[in-house]
């Protein structure tokens, strides 16, 4: 084989279908996550507004978007969260750190396998009923 020739990857029909299904599932998941995170709530939904002042326990808009994404996806790596929400790398890590410190999410795994998920011990802020 000459160096300029590319090797063709041969897939069976079942492998092709499986790969197409995986890609469609990923695209639908990302599309649904973006739709949920970007659309404003309808008039019938109760919204907990973000306070104007910031204290260590406050959660900002990026944090709310990450919480919504994790609620929908179950868990996500920083790169997946960043890609789905369109955040910068530093903004993503800052928000993830704040959410971890406050206790809304918890990390799992190490370094390259690091993924975040909602803290099971505490319901998400928008699920807490107001009196």
Phi and psi in degrees as a GROMACS rama.xvg file:
@    title "Ramachandran Plot"
@    xaxis  label "Phi"
@    yaxis  label "Psi"
@TYPE xy
-81.2428  152.435  UNK-2
-62.3342  -23.8282  UNK-3
-82.3527  -16.9987  UNK-4
-77.7524  140.45  UNK-5
-96.93  144.222  UNK-6
-81.4003  131.237  UNK-7
-86.2895  135.787  UNK-8
-90.8076  123.671  UNK-9
-100.479  122.387  UNK-10
-118.826  144.571  UNK-11
-76.3211  167.368  UNK-12
-61.2223  -38.5427  UNK-13
-64.5827  -39.8379  UNK-14
-66.6451  -38.6689  UNK-15
-63.3701  -46.6872  UNK-16
-61.446  -41.8081  UNK-17
-63.189  -42.8489  UNK-18
-66.3143  -42.1131  UNK-19
-62.6861  -42.8124  UNK-20
-62.8691  -41.9605  UNK-21
-60.623  -46.2707  UNK-22
-65.1495  -40.0109  UNK-23
-64.8306  -42.4166  UNK-24
-61.6802  -42.6834  UNK-25
-64.6037  -43.5895  UNK-26
-64.6873  -41.7704  UNK-27
-65.8886  -42.4877  UNK-28
-61.3148  -46.9622  UNK-29
-64.6302  -41.3014  UNK-30
-63.4638  -43.5588  UNK-31
-66.6396  -40.0228  UNK-32
-62.7055  -43.6922  UNK-33
-64.7913  -40.651  UNK-34
-63.6201  -44.5451  UNK-35
-66.0015  -41.5659  UNK-36
-75.4605  -34.8395  UNK-37
-89.227  -25.2001  UNK-38
-81.4523  137.844  UNK-39
-71.0059  152.505  UNK-40
-67.2043  151.266  UNK-41
-72.9089  167.837  UNK-42
-64.7275  -23.0476  UNK-43
-81.1669  -12.7325  UNK-44
-87.6703  146.745  UNK-45
-88.0144  129.93  UNK-46
-118.051  131.12  UNK-47
-90.0194  115.556  UNK-48
-77.2978  150.8  UNK-49
-80.34  129.916  UNK-50
-62.9661  154.336  UNK-51
-73.8066  -41.3837  UNK-52
-81.4241  151.862  UNK-53
-113.532  122.257  UNK-54
-121.675  168.534  UNK-55
-56.1303  -25.0139  UNK-56
-89.2603  -7.24845  UNK-57
-73.9458  153.238  UNK-58
-122.972  125.893  UNK-59
-88.6296  -174.088  UNK-60
-67.4519  -39.8897  UNK-61
-62.233  -39.5708  UNK-62
-65.0753  -41.2073  UNK-63
-61.9054  -42.3687  UNK-64
-63.4991  -40.6319  UNK-65
-65.9316  -41.9824  UNK-66
-61.2979  -41.8218  UNK-67
-63.0605  -42.4988  UNK-68
-62.4481  -46.7288  UNK-69
-66.6052  -32.2042  UNK-70
-65.4876  -39.0682  UNK-71
-75.9781  -46.5985  UNK-72
-85.8453  -22.4587  UNK-73
94.3386  -53.8839  UNK-74
-155.925  159.438  UNK-75
-162.447  145.268  UNK-76
-77.6667  158.673  UNK-77
-55.3896  -38.4522  UNK-78
-66.2849  -41.3278  UNK-79
-66.0526  -40.6853  UNK-80
-64.1302  -45.772  UNK-81
-60.5168  -44.3908  UNK-82
-66.8864  -43.5693  UNK-83
-69.0067  -35.4633  UNK-84
-98.75  -9.22593  UNK-85
70.8663  31.7386  UNK-86
-93.2205  158.169  UNK-87
-75.0007  163.576  UNK-88
-61.562  -45.5657  UNK-89
-67.2665  -40.2295  UNK-90
-63.7672  -38.2419  UNK-91
-63.8512  -49.0816  UNK-92
-67.0808  -36.2823  UNK-93
-62.5062  -46.9204  UNK-94
-65.2485  -42.1161  UNK-95
-63.2127  -39.7594  UNK-96
-64.1702  -46.0714  UNK-97
-61.5199  -43.5813  UNK-98
-65.4753  -34.3599  UNK-99
-69.0647  -44.8384  UNK-100
-62.5276  -42.1363  UNK-101
-70.0836  -26.6449  UNK-102
100.544  10.3864  UNK-103
-75.5535  -32.1807  UNK-104
-129.538  165.602  UNK-105
-138.027  141.413  UNK-106
-81.7987  154.716  UNK-107
-141.309  139.154  UNK-108
91.9423  -179.608  UNK-109
-131.045  149.176  UNK-110
35.846  -104  UNK-111
-69.9723  -22.8135  UNK-112
-96.0497  11.9112  UNK-113
-67.2721  129.447  UNK-114
-143.416  148.97  UNK-115
-109.726  149.861  UNK-116
-145.912  162.618  UNK-117
-63.846  146.286  UNK-118
-75.8068  118.716  UNK-119
-65.8828  -25.7378  UNK-120
-73.4234  -19.6898  UNK-121
-130.857  126.957  UNK-122
-69.8328  154.153  UNK-123
-59.3175  150.986  UNK-124
-55.5481  -37.1232  UNK-125
-78.2535  -8.3066  UNK-126
-91.1201  -10.9056  UNK-127
-76.3901  125.789  UNK-128
-74.9207  137.2  UNK-129
-92.8945  140.558  UNK-130
